[in-house]
Amino acid sequence: MKELNLGEVKIPINAATKTFAVLAKRGAGKTWTAAVLAEEFFSANIPFVVFDPIDVWWGLRLQKNGKDKGLPVVVFGLEHADIKIDRDMGRRIAQEITRNNVSCVISTFGMPKVAQRHLIAEFSEELLNINHSPRHVFIEEAHEFVPQRVNAGMGKCFSSVEALVVMGRNRGIGVTLINQRAATINKDVLTQLDTLIALRNVGPQDRKALMEWVEQHSATGDFNKFINSLPSLPTGEAWIWSPEFMGIFKRFKVRARETFHPDREKIGQDFIIPDLDQVDIQGFISKFNSLPAKTKEVKEPPAAPQPLAAEIMALKNEYESAFMQKDMEIRRLTQIITNVQKAVGVVGSSAVAPVVGGNVEMWSQKLENGGAGKIFNFLSEKSGMKFTRSQLGLAVGISPKSSSLRAAMATLKRNSLIKEQGGVCWINPDL
């Protein structure tokens, strides 16, 4: 099984569709650590996207010496960019990177906050709807998009990015949240984590947020040792805690980056990133630019996992990783076949997503705007996709543990409007 090398820790390739958080105070190495993960995804042929409001991720385009060419990653932005962006390009970017299967950085530095949020909201919404292969999204300064306190002007951005975190796995999307403080990220989003990577960090509110995450996941390990060491961790050292995905709890050193880490205080404002000479990526940039723009107190931890549980976990990850690699190979070969068909003038048929029938509108009106109606409308819009009850509750604004959600689900099942099996629900395709 191919593994991703973070240094003293190796993780399975199916981490691509899992949810991570990299938390650290400024200068402790959080962006460095996340960039190492991005380099590993690239080497495994897994495309990624970076939301970058601080304009540092363009450094992926250079080797660590700051001179030689690095990864063929397309940079959208204003200051260091291949393609200049505006607030209305979110959906276009999502469509083109999925169609061409490229990695990109979306640098929103220099844009007004309102424009940044509009762009990211539109991109996140579109990506969740159209993505069909493994892809990882890095969210730098995550509190800018999924804050603990959501003001009136952030509603659309928050809900779109939250949905990407909560429901992205159903569409092959994994997410890494990168932030200085755990306490400033929305707690409902934070509880979705599969894996926590914590570098040097301080602050009682952040400890409280981490404690809630540990309790939510019934995570095993010496929590006191972990929490007490955070303020004094050397730069580049981290704890990785993955109770359900990998079953590991370990302090480790992050490997050196292979790409450039920009520092504005050292390089100034006039540093220019080099042009790309990779034909496929340069072609993407040219094509994109030629397209017309579209407007628009700590508890005792439970007992450690038994060897059998750890073995099962390892087997599960091995299976998922092998399945993902096979899926990517199938998609690569399918693209080759498509190119050959085009070359000889044969047009292949395209897959059509399942669509529910004509009774949807009738039931939508009958159920109106109650809990059952909200869930029904959501599932009908996401026809062909499956969700857990918790995901449905979060999507429509009903507490996942409430009686209201149970009653709504009972109504839908009683009328054969949805199907539920194996812990997931979907719209009845026979409507």
VOGU-3710 file (C-alpha; in Angstrom, 3 decimals, decimal comma):
1> mkelnlgevk> 0,000/0,000/0,000  1,378/3,404/-0,982  1,875/5,708/1,995  2,327/9,442/2,393  5,538/10,512/4,112  5,130/13,288/6,695  8,506/12,578/8,302  8,507/10,288/11,320  4,907/9,390/10,515  3,588/7,648/7,409
11> ipinaatktf> -0,123/7,751/6,597  -2,225/5,775/4,084  -3,086/7,281/0,734  -6,820/7,279/1,486  -6,062/10,256/3,736  -6,933/12,162/0,554  -10,645/11,882/1,347  -10,363/12,326/5,122  -10,656/15,460/7,252  -7,604/16,918/9,021
21> avlakrgagk> -6,833/19,962/11,134  -3,353/21,456/11,438  -3,339/23,787/14,444  -0,422/25,920/15,660  0,489/29,406/16,704  2,152/31,686/14,176  5,643/30,551/13,227  5,321/27,021/14,650  5,082/25,335/11,243  1,406/24,797/10,444
31> twtaavlaee> 1,583/25,946/6,808  4,887/24,086/6,410  3,243/20,854/7,671  0,201/21,263/5,438  2,441/21,941/2,425  4,346/18,698/3,112  0,980/16,903/2,970  0,182/18,664/-0,303  3,538/17,592/-1,777  2,722/14,001/-0,838
41> ffsanipfvv> -0,698/14,184/-2,463  0,882/15,519/-5,634  3,438/12,681/-5,715  0,511/10,237/-5,382  -1,303/11,864/-8,345  -4,082/13,218/-6,135  -5,057/16,776/-7,108  -5,584/19,381/-4,431  -6,959/22,884/-3,964  -5,761/25,536/-1,501
51> fdpidvwwgl> -7,868/28,420/-0,169  -5,073/30,910/0,549  -6,089/34,303/1,985  -2,481/35,051/3,051  -0,783/34,507/-0,332  2,011/32,081/0,631  1,047/28,849/-1,075  2,326/29,994/-4,472  5,691/28,815/-3,055  4,706/25,315/-4,208
61> rlqkngkdkg> 5,678/26,502/-7,697  9,356/26,714/-6,645  11,896/24,293/-5,258  12,967/25,023/-1,682  15,940/27,068/-2,928  13,467/29,638/-4,245  14,889/29,475/-7,773  14,191/26,199/-9,555  10,745/25,189/-10,684  8,618/23,202/-8,266
71> lpvvvfgleh> 5,170/21,658/-8,683  2,994/22,399/-11,744  0,234/23,986/-9,673  -1,957/26,689/-11,178  -2,138/29,841/-9,059  -5,270/31,980/-9,194  -4,853/35,338/-7,481  -3,911/38,982/-7,749  -0,274/39,479/-6,768  1,493/36,152/-7,474
81> adikidrdmg> -0,723/34,484/-10,024  -0,962/32,721/-13,370  -4,607/33,710/-13,707  -6,097/36,892/-12,302  -9,261/36,309/-10,297  -12,398/38,235/-9,493  -15,302/37,518/-7,151  -17,431/35,817/-9,825  -14,935/33,169/-10,967  -15,614/30,564/-8,234
91> rriaqeitrn> -17,842/28,238/-10,233  -15,681/28,508/-13,351  -12,565/27,551/-11,406  -14,310/24,524/-9,880  -15,567/23,390/-13,279  -12,228/23,742/-15,061  -9,996/22,136/-12,405  -12,296/19,108/-12,171  -12,576/18,837/-15,950  -8,788/18,999/-16,358
101> nvscvistfg> -7,913/17,311/-13,039  -5,295/19,876/-12,027  -4,117/21,167/-8,651  -4,493/24,840/-7,873  -4,032/27,598/-5,313  -6,794/30,190/-4,944  -5,063/33,187/-3,395  -7,656/35,733/-2,268  -5,097/38,070/-0,670  -5,845/41,660/-1,645
111> mpkvaqrhli> -9,543/41,082/-2,341  -12,208/42,686/-0,117  -13,566/40,278/2,484  -17,009/40,251/0,882  -15,525/39,328/-2,485  -13,309/36,613/-0,959  -16,265/34,991/0,758  -18,436/35,154/-2,346  -15,721/33,529/-4,475  -15,028/30,736/-1,971
121> aefseellni> -18,742/30,097/-1,373  -19,451/29,721/-5,082  -16,388/27,512/-5,607  -17,210/25,243/-2,629  -20,825/24,828/-3,644  -19,943/23,978/-7,233  -17,108/21,600/-6,307  -19,374/19,647/-3,953  -21,911/19,236/-6,743  -19,601/18,198/-9,592
131> nhsprhvfie> -16,521/16,504/-8,113  -16,234/12,808/-8,969  -12,691/11,723/-8,066  -10,337/11,944/-5,045  -9,373/15,543/-4,356  -8,139/17,348/-1,229  -8,934/20,908/-0,168  -6,624/22,867/2,136  -8,253/25,793/3,946  -5,659/28,240/5,237
141> eahefvpqrv> -6,850/30,608/8,004  -9,920/28,388/8,369  -11,593/30,761/10,842  -12,080/33,175/7,946  -14,519/30,756/6,309  -15,933/28,569/9,143  -15,673/30,774/12,251  -17,088/29,925/15,651  -19,274/33,023/15,486  -21,052/33,536/12,181
151> nagmgkcfss> -22,221/37,065/11,462  -24,987/37,963/9,051  -22,693/38,614/6,110  -21,007/35,213/6,319  -24,038/32,947/6,044  -23,558/31,714/2,481  -19,780/31,291/2,752  -20,060/29,463/6,075  -22,772/27,067/4,929  -20,979/26,293/1,636
161> vealvvmgrn> -17,588/25,567/3,218  -19,222/23,701/6,125  -21,014/21,463/3,627  -17,697/20,810/1,868  -16,184/19,654/5,199  -19,202/17,686/6,414  -20,376/16,115/3,160  -17,323/16,233/0,918  -16,347/12,633/1,589  -19,466/11,529/-0,285
171> rgigvtlinq> -17,982/13,180/-3,374  -14,364/12,077/-2,875  -13,311/15,329/-1,228  -11,055/15,505/1,827  -10,334/18,709/3,732  -7,477/20,053/5,867  -8,280/23,003/8,119  -5,221/25,148/8,919  -5,509/27,648/11,748  -3,659/29,325/14,608
181> raatinkdvl> -6,329/28,587/17,210  -8,752/25,707/17,683  -11,224/27,933/19,575  -11,911/30,213/16,599  -13,017/27,375/14,265  -16,683/26,428/14,403  -17,018/23,579/16,896  -19,516/21,633/14,769  -17,006/21,652/11,912  -14,116/20,749/14,227
191> tqldtlialr> -15,931/17,625/15,439  -15,881/16,271/11,863  -12,110/15,698/12,024  -10,620/12,283/11,379  -7,115/13,402/12,329  -5,658/16,203/14,436  -2,124/17,500/13,863  -1,176/19,953/16,614  2,063/21,885/16,735  3,090/24,501/19,312
201> nvgpqdrkal> -0,065/26,116/20,644  -1,170/27,986/23,748  -4,373/29,355/25,242  -7,030/27,938/27,590  -9,849/28,315/25,075  -7,902/26,285/22,531  -7,295/23,560/25,108  -11,036/23,483/25,787  -11,786/23,102/22,082  -9,273/20,265/21,783
211> mewveqhsat> -10,734/18,591/24,875  -14,184/18,653/23,282  -12,766/17,023/20,159  -11,094/14,270/22,227  -14,321/13,603/24,120  -16,389/13,621/20,918  -14,153/10,926/19,406  -13,604/8,956/22,651  -9,956/9,301/21,687  -7,445/7,166/23,561
221> gdfnkfinsl> -4,041/8,274/24,814  -2,395/10,358/27,499  -4,333/13,584/27,019  -2,528/15,388/29,837  0,858/14,636/28,282  -0,372/15,940/24,977  -2,002/19,145/26,213  0,814/20,054/28,619  3,487/19,722/25,926  1,856/22,004/23,359
231> pslptgeawi> 3,196/25,364/24,632  6,815/24,185/24,435  6,920/22,074/21,280  9,923/22,991/19,085  9,126/24,398/15,663  8,488/21,561/13,228  7,428/19,027/15,888  3,825/17,968/16,191  1,375/15,537/17,747  -0,776/13,473/15,430
241> wspefmgifk> -3,948/12,044/16,926  -6,123/9,863/14,716  -8,359/7,682/16,925  -10,712/6,217/14,303  -8,933/6,572/10,968  -5,392/5,351/11,751  -5,523/4,549/15,483  -2,336/6,484/16,219  -1,350/9,001/18,880  2,246/10,096/18,472
251> rfkvraretf> 4,656/13,002/18,727  6,782/13,344/15,598  9,064/15,585/13,552  7,722/16,847/10,264  10,032/16,267/7,294  11,604/19,134/5,393  9,588/20,760/2,617  10,662/20,151/-0,954  9,096/23,408/-2,113  9,636/27,068/-1,267
261> hpdrekigqd> 8,173/28,677/1,860  7,688/32,394/1,105  8,382/34,953/3,831  7,188/38,452/2,964  9,512/40,023/5,516  12,513/38,514/3,702  11,582/38,539/0,024  9,576/41,749/-0,142  6,623/42,414/-2,432  8,231/42,110/-5,875
271> fiipdldqvd> 9,110/38,411/-5,964  7,906/36,886/-9,233  6,962/33,242/-9,608  8,304/31,563/-12,749  6,271/30,551/-15,774  5,394/26,910/-16,128  6,750/24,883/-18,997  4,683/21,725/-18,417  2,526/21,521/-21,518  -0,630/20,309/-19,804
281> iqgfiskfns> -0,676/23,005/-17,114  0,401/25,845/-19,409  -2,284/24,722/-21,809  -4,845/24,855/-19,004  -3,822/28,413/-18,159  -4,057/29,534/-21,784  -7,409/27,850/-22,278  -8,842/29,255/-19,050  -7,782/32,777/-19,949  -9,317/32,434/-23,414
291> lpaktkevke> -12,724/31,383/-22,115  -15,351/34,134/-21,806  -15,873/35,252/-18,215  -19,205/34,389/-16,680  -20,880/37,009/-14,519  -22,848/36,494/-11,904  -12,045/19,369/33,595  -10,182/16,153/31,701  -11,878/12,730/31,721  -9,981/9,481/32,003
301> ppaapqplaa> -9,462/8,119/28,505  -10,891/4,707/27,592  -8,692/1,651/27,215  -6,296/1,595/24,290  -7,343/-0,286/21,132  -6,707/-4,014/21,184  -4,369/-5,488/18,577  -7,286/-6,982/16,685  -8,990/-3,582/16,378  -5,735/-2,043/15,151
311> eimalkneye> -5,327/-4,843/12,602  -8,868/-4,315/11,313  -8,228/-0,579/11,037  -5,059/-1,194/9,041  -6,867/-3,617/6,720  -9,660/-1,103/6,189  -7,197/1,631/5,235  -5,315/-0,729/2,952  -8,564/-1,647/1,187  -9,666/1,980/0,825
321> safmqkdmei> -6,250/3,022/-0,466  -6,107/0,200/-3,019  -9,649/1,010/-4,152  -8,755/4,681/-4,563  -5,637/3,893/-6,605  -7,618/1,529/-8,808  -10,288/4,183/-9,305  -7,689/6,743/-10,362  -6,152/4,282/-12,816  -9,564/3,569/-14,341
331> rrltqiitnv> -10,170/7,282/-14,783  -6,765/7,713/-16,426  -7,440/4,901/-18,893  -10,942/6,223/-19,571  -9,454/9,587/-20,479  -7,057/7,893/-22,900  -9,977/6,070/-24,547  -11,909/9,339/-24,797  -8,958/11,048/-26,467  -8,648/8,208/-28,964
341> qkavgvvgss> -12,382/8,366/-29,719  -12,122/12,074/-30,385  -9,134/11,522/-32,634  -11,009/9,025/-34,833  -14,280/10,931/-34,775  -16,207/8,696/-32,366  -18,230/10,444/-29,692  -18,610/8,425/-26,489  -21,720/8,458/-24,370  -21,671/10,427/-21,129
351> avapvvggnv> -22,925/9,168/-17,821  -26,121/10,709/-16,552  -26,704/11,208/-12,843  -29,829/9,578/-11,484  -32,819/11,888/-11,510  -35,942/11,394/-9,436  -39,315/11,429/-11,073  -42,320/13,749/-11,268  -43,800/13,094/-7,820  -41,095/15,184/-6,189
361> emwsqkleng> -42,861/18,501/-6,692  -46,144/17,124/-5,338  -44,510/15,800/-2,173  -42,480/18,964/-1,765  -45,675/21,006/-1,662  -47,406/18,525/0,628  -44,555/18,464/3,142  -44,127/22,266/2,948  -41,326/23,763/5,055  -41,303/21,467/8,088
371> gagkifnfls> -38,364/19,273/9,014  -39,502/16,465/6,719  -39,924/18,930/3,850  -36,473/20,437/4,309  -34,826/17,012/4,325  -36,888/15,829/1,352  -36,033/18,913/-0,709  -32,357/18,624/0,180  -32,183/14,948/-0,820  -34,104/15,553/-4,036
381> eksgmkftrs> -31,629/18,290/-4,992  -28,759/15,887/-4,222  -30,303/12,966/-6,090  -27,929/10,004/-6,247  -25,957/11,085/-3,171  -26,128/9,412/0,251  -25,920/11,054/3,675  -25,920/10,033/7,323  -28,630/11,372/9,627  -26,086/13,663/11,273
391> qlglavgisp> -25,139/15,115/7,908  -28,784/15,666/7,002  -29,425/17,423/10,305  -26,472/19,753/9,789  -27,476/20,418/6,185  -31,026/21,562/7,005  -30,392/23,152/10,411  -31,906/20,479/12,701  -29,982/19,088/15,652  -28,819/15,588/14,647
401> kssslraama> -29,797/14,255/18,103  -33,198/15,950/18,337  -36,645/14,384/18,335  -37,516/16,693/15,437  -35,043/14,929/13,175  -36,284/11,491/14,246  -39,906/12,510/13,580  -39,036/13,956/10,172  -37,165/10,821/9,126  -40,038/8,642/10,321
411> tlkrnslike> -42,472/10,621/8,146  -40,301/10,269/5,070  -39,719/6,551/5,558  -43,389/5,870/6,290  -44,316/7,392/2,943  -41,486/5,600/1,108  -39,950/8,921/0,097  -36,433/7,968/1,164  -34,396/4,851/1,598  -32,060/4,114/4,516
421> qggvcwinpd> -29,535/1,332/4,786  -26,145/0,882/6,410  -26,430/4,164/8,284  -26,973/6,341/5,192  -30,092/7,800/3,528  -30,985/8,834/-0,014  -33,994/9,908/-2,031  -36,209/7,093/-3,321  -35,284/6,938/-7,028  -38,665/5,395/-7,860
431> l> -40,633/8,563/-7,066
//
